[in-house]
């Protein structure tokens, strides 16, 4: 009797693993897969009046490729940290928008 329990558990585990593998290989689950291109963010449509500028920047940056988003983020970091930093708040806001877009993109 003692040897039957481990064998039964092993058989049950193997059956569950086989079932999961079958489902993973053949069953399509709507929304389970991430497409190569994420849908547009459309931030401005949902923004409050106070956040309109940030939303505009998000929508602008969202149109860029992944490579261009990274480059835009890099340039905004340099501009915001520059000693003369004219328009520092604008660069910080653009950096915030670039960070949001980058984290929203599915790679």
C-alpha positions in Angstrom: 0.0 0.0 0.0 2.8 2.4 0.8 4.3 2.0 -2.6 1.0 2.6 -4.4 0.6 6.2 -3.2 3.8 7.6 -4.7 3.0 5.9 -8.0 -0.5 7.2 -8.0 0.7 10.8 -7.4 3.3 10.5 -10.1 0.7 9.2 -12.6 -1.6 12.1 -11.7 1.1 14.7 -12.1 2.1 13.3 -15.5 -1.6 13.5 -16.6 -1.8 17.1 -15.5 1.4 18.1 -17.2 0.3 16.4 -20.4 -3.1 18.2 -20.3 -1.4 21.6 -19.7 1.0 20.9 -22.6 -1.9 20.0 -24.9 -3.7 23.2 -24.0 -0.7 25.3 -24.4 0.0 23.9 -27.8 -3.4 24.0 -29.3 -5.9 26.2 -27.4 -6.0 29.8 -28.4 -7.0 32.0 -25.6 -8.2 35.5 -26.6 -6.0 38.2 -25.1 -3.4 35.8 -23.8 -0.8 36.6 -26.4 0.8 40.0 -26.7 0.8 41.3 -30.2 4.0 42.7 -31.7 2.6 46.2 -31.8 0.8 47.4 -28.7 -2.3 49.5 -29.3 -2.0 53.3 -29.2 -2.2 54.8 -25.7 -4.6 57.7 -26.6 -3.6 59.6 -23.4 -5.1 62.9 -24.4 -8.6 61.4 -24.8 -8.5 60.4 -21.1 -6.5 63.3 -19.6 -7.8 65.8 -17.1 -7.4 69.4 -17.9 -4.4 69.6 -15.6 -2.6 66.8 -17.4 -3.2 67.8 -21.0 0.4 68.7 -21.8 1.7 65.4 -20.4 -1.0 63.5 -22.4 0.0 65.3 -25.6 3.7 64.3 -25.0 2.7 60.7 -24.3 0.7 60.5 -27.5 3.5 62.2 -29.5 6.2 59.8 -28.1 3.9 56.8 -28.5 4.0 57.2 -32.2 7.8 56.6 -32.2 9.6 53.3 -32.7 11.1 51.6 -29.6 14.6 52.8 -30.7 13.4 56.4 -31.1 11.6 56.3 -27.7 14.9 55.3 -26.1 16.7 58.1 -28.0 14.1 60.7 -27.0 14.3 59.6 -23.4 18.1 59.9 -23.5 18.0 63.4 -25.0 15.4 64.5 -22.4 17.6 63.2 -19.6 20.6 65.2 -20.9 18.5 68.3 -21.4 16.9 68.2 -18.0 20.3 67.7 -16.3 22.2 70.4 -18.2 23.6 73.2 -16.1 21.9 75.8 -18.2 18.7 73.7 -18.3 16.4 76.3 -19.9 13.0 74.8 -19.8 14.0 72.1 -17.3 10.4 71.5 -16.3 9.4 70.8 -20.0 12.2 68.3 -20.3 11.3 66.6 -17.1 7.7 66.3 -18.3 8.8 64.9 -21.6 11.0 62.4 -19.8 8.1 61.4 -17.7 6.1 60.8 -20.9 8.9 58.8 -22.5 9.2 56.7 -19.3 5.4 56.0 -19.4 5.4 55.0 -23.1 8.5 52.8 -22.6 6.9 50.9 -19.7 3.6 50.6 -21.7 5.3 49.0 -24.7 5.3 45.3 -24.8 8.6 44.0 -26.0 
